[in-house]
Amino acid sequence: MSRMNSSSGRKLLFSLALLFGVSTAAQAAAPSWGAGVKVSAWFAGSGGLSAPYDSVTGRVGIPNGAGLLYQFASNGTYVKMFQSYHSNYGCTNGFTATEWGTFESDESTLVTYPSGGEMKVVDTCAPSLNSFKPLTDLQVEQFSYAFSDSALTMKRSDGMTVTLRPVS
């Protein structure tokens, strides 16, 4: 596959809004992009990942659990987000790592080309540990993939496999 030249970059808040099921125009339709990956948001996770969304401020609360989100857009851009937060004895700690860039796909292969990323670390009982920084060691990833039973199964070239469900 040849590398695409497309605009990139997504805001962390937009990614979080997608993760927690906030309706957006990008989610409304789920057509195919090219002959490959369907344009939409896909999620795999555990725990209680719902968090209150404040439509006035546009902020999403901190969830409790871990999850992986991929959002593929019709213009060939993607957002990948992993987050893991856990609450115990009145404290919540964890992180959100977000990556964005462009992607290419055909009937069985997906390649992501990251152009940026950021990590947010939160500890409500030790605020001095809170941080926000850019991700610098981003790698091109190649996956084989298949759709079945409303699921997207992606297998990375190193063997890591994940089954994701559509974000409603």
Number of C-alpha atoms within 10 A of each C-alpha: 9 6 11 12 10 11 12 17 16 18 13 20 12 15 21 23 17 23 26 19 15 16 12 11 6 15 19 10 11 15 12 14 18 14 11 16 24 20 22 23 25 22 24 18 17 11 13 13 18 15 17 11 17 10 9 6 7 11 15 19 13 22 21 21 17 19 20 20 23 24 23 24 22 16 13 20 24 25 27 22 22 19 23 21 21 17 15 8 6 7 11 17 20 20 20 21 20 25 25 26 22 23 25 22 21 15 12 14 18 20 19 22 21 22 16 18 23 17 18 16 18 19 18 14 13 11 11 9 11 15 12 13 11 13 13 10 8 13 10 11 14 19 20 18 21 16 15 8 6 9 15 20 16 21 18 16 11 9 10 9 14 14 17 20 17 17 19 15
